[in-house]
Amino acid sequence: MLPCRKVKYLLLHKLNLIRLVRSPRASGGYHKGEAMRVYIGIDDTDTHDSDFGTGKLVRRLEKVLPKGCHIWGVVRQQLLVDDRIPYTSHNSSACAIVDLADTSLCNELIVQSIAHLERESAKGSDPGLCIAREDDSTLVQLISLGRFCTQRIVTQEEVLHAANGIHLSGHGGTNEGIIGAAAAVGLTAFGWCGRFIEFGSIRDFPQELSVADLERAGIQVVSLDRDTIIPDPSDIVNTRGWLRPRLWGFKPVLPVLPTSKNRWESIGGKRNR
């Protein structure tokens, strides 16, 4: 029998997970004609000879979405790097966060996502697709699954069990992509990990811009300095030509460090594929 304190911790942990994935309307469900948010996870769409990776394929999804659907952001999720896991470069997957004007668009969204995946995936790849509504109760299991995928090897059988009731499909090869696709959805729905590879016009911003410019674009600037100084709106941030906010607290957040008075630099940087 588990100690009382341990049982209490497990119950609180489960309740916290439920709170994390509960939308403002989830308790009453959605009705036709209401707007909603959907997570689209994709993985294993490329090979070593591909011209582009999964991240770019997911970013291009915007062009084929049904009318009334819009990508709010695309988040890259890092999974476990292990020699026993077949991956192309860094074992990352990607999740598009899509806003729908009407719940009736869900079926068409799935159809168009499948067509895009099958059309753009490289020959010889093992693409997988996972699509979940923000009010799906199964997101609790996918959050746990996603965290497992950052710590240990996960099997297709585990994924199929965790994604019960959620769209999950393989589209070639070994279908191993369903693992990373489901993990991308779970980790993104968790709201506290991953980095944005698409959000607004982040790829068009200059290398240096003010904190106010970033905040107007919907990106919160947070200091990681030991003294936790709050960046002033007029302060300048050097993104080093690579602006990639983190997904923290369900929002785009840019962590920065001070370099001199009223000047900051974002952490992280682009690495070779």
Buried (B, 14 or more C-beta within 10 A) or exposed (E): EEEEEEEEEEEEEEEEBBEBBBBEBBEEEBEEEEEBBBBBBBBBBBBEEBEBBBBBBBBBBBEBBBEBBEBBBBBBBBBBEEEEBEBBEEBBBBBBBBBBBBBEBBEBBBEBBBEBBEEBBBEEBBBBBBBBBBBBEBBBBBBBBBBBBBEEEBEBEBBEEBBEEBBBBBBBBEBBBBBBBBBBBBBBBBBEBBBBBBBBEBEEBEEBBBBBBBBEBBBBBBBEEEEEEEBEEEBBBBBBEEBBBBBBEEEBBBBBEBEEEEBBBBEEEEEEE
